[in-house]
Each structure stands twice: as C-alpha cells, then as structure tokens.
Amino acid sequence: MTQPGSRPRFSPSPCDTKVQLFPPLISTTENDKWFPILSCPADFPLELFESAVDQLIHHPEYNSTLILRSETVSDTPCTGNDSSGFLKGLCSVHNIRRRLLPRRPGRDASLEQNCTLYASTSGEFAGIPSTLVLTPILAPGDSLPYYHPAVRYLAFRYIPSTPAIIRIEAVVLPDTPTDLNSRLYRTSLALLDTLHRYGWGALTKYQKRVKHDCVIAREEYQDLYLIVRERHKHLVGEWKEVTDPLKHVYEDIGIATYLMLLWKKSFGASEDNPGASDPPWKHWPRPPGGFLDLGCGNGLLTHILVSEGYEGHGIDLRARTSWEHYSEATRAALHVLALDPTQYTLNEPNNHVPYLKPRTFLIGNHADELTPWLPVIATLEHASGYLSIPCCAWSFDERFSRSSSAKFSDSSLGSVVDAEFIEGLNLGSEGGHQSQYSMYRIWLASLSQWLGWKIECDTLRIPSTRNWAIIGRERLSEGEKTYTARALDIIQDVVQRGAFKTRKPEGKAGGH
C-alpha cells in the first residue's frame, strides 16, 4: 500500500440496507439484528486495525466532550467465546473492560463497557483482529447515559475486500432513529472519521509530538479539576471584566488545580486526613514561603488559591475591576506594584520585591514583560520554585525576536542547545521549532538552565493555545554562588544597555 504525503480524503457513505454487498454481522442471539450504518475506504492494511482501534478504546474523550476519560477495569485475552455474544464466523481474541467517566458527574453517570476484539476463524485472514464490538454493561432497570449511543452493541469492522472498507454496525435499541439526520448517524460518522485517521496514523507511524501530563498524572489532575471547578464555576456568572469568562475562569481553575498537585508532589509527603471534614488539599504540603503571582491581572488565580487555603499574594501594575468583588482575604492578597529587577545590583538588603518571603514559589501566568525575569528573581531570592506559562515573547528590555535573541546570550546562557535539549522541551512540531514562539521557549529554557534550574516542561490542560509551561523546582548542583553571579551579570548587562525602564503603577499604588 502506498503512502502519499497526506491522509487520503475521508469519504463516508451510508450503507444501503437493500443492497448488501457485504453482509452484516450475525449474532447467535436471534433478537440481535445488526444494522450497517455507514462505511468508507480503508486506507491502511488489516494488520493495523488493532492498533487503530486501540486509540478508540483508551481515548474515548477525543470523540466526545461529555466524556472525561476511560479507566481500564480488566484487560484479558479471550479463549474463543465471550459473554457479550458470539458472532458467527468470528472468535473473540481480546477483551478490555473499561469504565467511561463523564466530564460532568453530577449530570451523567459513569458506564462500564466491554471492548471485544474478534478475528475470523477461517480463510486468509484467520486470527487477525478485524472487528471491535463495544458492549455497554447495565444493571437491570438502568438506562444508558446521554453520551452513549442508543445501541445494545456497536461494532467497528474492517472488511478486507477490494478495495478494503471500514464499517460501523450496531444492534439498535427499539425506536431509535437511524436516518442521516439522527444522532446515531452523526455519532457514527464522527467515530468512523476518527478510526480512519487513526488507521492512517498507524500506517505512517505518526507520533504526537506534544505530550501532556509529563509532571502530574492525567487521572489525578482531572479528578481534582472536577472538584475545584464545581467549587468555583459560579465565578462565570459573577465575572466583572470585559473578557470572556468561560475562557478565563476555567483556565485559571485548571492552573490552580495543577499548582495544588505540583506543590503536593514537590514539598513533602501527603498529609491527607480521610476523617477530616475539610477538603483533602487543606492538609497537603505547600510552598514554605507561600506563592507570589507576578502580573496577576484580574487576580482570579490568586483568588482561587487563597480561597482554597493557600497563602500568597498577587501583584500587578494596576488594580482590576474584579479585585473589589473578591473576598476580604483575596483583596488583602492583591497589590498594585511595579517590579524593578535592576535594583538587585544595589548593595542593599534583599527587600527588592515586597511580599517575597524565603522559599516563596513564583507564578508567571502569561506575565508578558515579567516572563524572562522569573528564573532570575527565583535565583536571587532563593525561591522554592516557579511555574511560567509564557505568552507574548519578551526579553529583558524589549520584545524578543530572532535577531535580538543573540544579544541576550552575552552571559553565554551556558546551556547546550542541541537537538536532544530541544526534544526534551516538549515544544510540539511548529515548523521544526523555527517559529518565533518556539525560539522564545528554547531561549527561556536555556536561561533557566543557565541560572541553575532543572528544566521540566509540560503542556497544560487549559483552554488556551499558550498552554506550554516551564517549571523550576529543583536546583542543579554547580553551586548557588555561581548561579547568583550569573543572575547579577544578566542584570548588569541590562543596566549597561540602558533600555530597561520600570513601568509605573497605574491608579493608587498601595491601595490594595
């Protein structure tokens, strides 16, 4: 089979039940009448069918926004028969029992489901998996959740004809519409498109370059996110800014969730107290010096963290409308302040950044001009770590660009920026890392390593295209004096260039 440069066009066709070029599945149970729904050309060989449907089994959330994820209950080879019903001419070879978890458990129930692979019992393709049957498992009297099609069985078939086709068939529940405008047909269309894409990906050995959940496990994050979202979703209806509340509220809930788990993982053993009435995170480890949210903007991230019992502050150049509408504890934690990192070159006690206690954790969520200063300040203040989610590309005293980036390596940025270094940054596949944003992230990672931070990168599960994060929570072993000297050298270079200007606070500074 040839491999053209791009995936062949997805060309689905509804099955004509009057013209049966390929007969439907036949179950040994007479009541189970299989109904062919639609098919399309299979642009990959039968041998890759199992690999393609493996993605369907383990990642149902890619096809439904109502599904959070699936959890594997059991994974067993089959002996030739299966409790979900034997199909004539096919034998079951593998069964995965999964549990589908809804994204909104208060509205939809979870559902267990058998995912059974079948292979032909005879002929040229005997023993090669060619059919996947999904079987919902319901207790007597229970009904299917909304996110599941109204079917008793749903099957994905590879038919090795000339040309080969992939087809979806179902044993449909009574009175379920099956016309081209029906929900069942639309769902099947989306599933078939996904299977077609996965098959092509298996053929071309496609590998997703961006990796999520590199630092915090997906299941742990998603489970806590659902809880935190329920506690703070009311903020959508109380939004005081002109920006989109759906994006900003849920984005900051996601970042807060990530930080809570990151701190739990970073600052000692868990202190969960199952018998306590407080939420478990009230007893989790946290940064010894609290947190400082640099460029906190609307203050929402600071508000969520403070509301959940974390000590910290947020600073920005101006107060936002939202600030006055938060709780008293949050209002006390938000401050109008302009940072001047060049003050570190003065021989004065280390009080250059107010609200910075020893071992504070720094946060830079789309902090713009402050973004490159995070690892510098974290180094000079002996912070317990930092999380930076860069958005607009800024260097120390001007907009970042390819042409100007060399100017900011005059401290050598000591890192070895080679293919292996870049690969570890989880940048994705933006034009071979030649886009300005990719170059900026490489530069930030080099800067962090030069200043003694062990680099960790993650792609956060938040509703933003700028969801790449660089994390510093461990120090390299060369020596703090070396890293401090490097940070001061960077600041001295900035001072000598004379272009850096501290922005003035807007409004009544110190009023919050």
Disulfide bonds with the S-S distance in Angstrom:
none
